[in-house]
Amino acid sequence: MAEFLVLGAGMVGVSSALALQARGHQVTVVDRTCAGLETSYGNAGMIQVEAAEPYALPRDMVTLFKYALEISNDVTWKMSGALPMLPALWSYFRHSSPEKHAKVSRVHSQLTIRSTADHAPLIRDSESEHLISRCGLVMLHRDDAEFEKASKKASFLLSEYGVTSNVYDGKSYMKEEPALKKTPAGAVHYTQSWSCSSPGGLTEAYSDLFVKRGGRFVTGDASTFQHTSKGWQILTSEGEVKAEQVVVALGPWSPELLKRFGYRIPMVYKRGYHGHFNAPKTLLRPFLDVANGVLAAPMVKGLRVTTGAALVPLNAPMDTRQLERGAAALNDMIDLGEQVEEPQWMGTRPCMPDMLPLVGEAPNHKGLWFHFGHGHQGFTLGPTTSQLLVQAIEGEKSELLDALSPADRLS
């Protein structure tokens, strides 16, 4: 049994703490706020079994031209954000080649296929079943040609990774989804994914379970984190907390912290926004409006509309153009109703250029463990990669652990 600090109380950090606790370790979670109030709070709430292949950077010039001119609502960007990320973006582009992406997907799919099974006992033990719907995720297409491609992709995902789906033409899906007011070209319903009506609430419930089982949660500032001759320490609301080992699970804030220890972590920062709407009809299933880059999902606070990626610095001011454009387009397909008045949320997805999270021991420091860089799938994969992290800590070896290890992945 060892003493562990876990820095970060999002889905990845809290899941790390639970996994370590289950192996008999004494664990203290440290975060600047409460559990699940950062990126884990505002995501689309999907546990995405269908996301076997991580999101690659498009390599065709037409799509890149649309991104550059912000013709597509999938991506917006600022020069101040894109320039510092150029090395990471170039690496992302290279890893998005068909050959490399296929290799990455063979690893990533091993994580996503087990994601719901790894969440299931935590959902049960935290008494959070009321937050979960096992209704799948729909990709809604407005363009016939794109729907045809998506249908072929669904067949490929089934044969290659075991991802199941139902494919509907537009008229058939109109009968499936009463909230639609316009006939789409078609829809692909991925049946294995789950949705959560309060991602922040689920993360908080997991944190409460951790504390109930004897874990410790304190507030503290990661900037006070230090390496000592005996291990690691951080200043918290309860004074100095020390431990033999530490897990860094700070998502997009991890690279800045680790600079002090000599690590240069290449990362692509993808900011997202959400808004809630008082839609008069409840969606039967969450769906992605593929043409407009927004996902609509029923939540406790109303219908949540979540945006794609904004390539901007972490401290950039808010710019809700993507949300406004996406909501306007979405309102053509369903009746959104009035937007809920609330503070505007934004969060940043921490994406590694090779599209795989960093899970394993730091190359140059014993007892320092990396657990971040999950991109769009931190909420999906937190429990899964936490189990793998514990395996690495216990000295297990496997091809999957090697693929996720920080060793040889950091320049």
Beta strands, then each sheet from edge to edge (+ up, - down):
strand 1: 3-7
strand 2: 26-31
strand 3: 46-47
strand 4: 75-77
strand 5: 132-133
strand 6: 137-141
strand 7: 165-169
strand 8: 186-190
strand 9: 194-196
strand 10: 216-219
strand 11: 226-228
strand 12: 231-236
strand 13: 239-243
strand 14: 245-248
strand 15: 268-277
strand 16: 287-289
strand 17: 294-299
strand 18: 302-306
strand 19: 309-311
strand 20: 345-351
strand 21: 358-361
strand 22: 368-372
sheet 1: 10+ 2+ 1+ 14+ 22+ 21-
sheet 2: 3+ 9- 5+
sheet 3: 4+ 19+
sheet 4: 7+ 8- 6+ 16+ 17- 18+ 15- 20+
sheet 5: 11+ 12- 13+
end
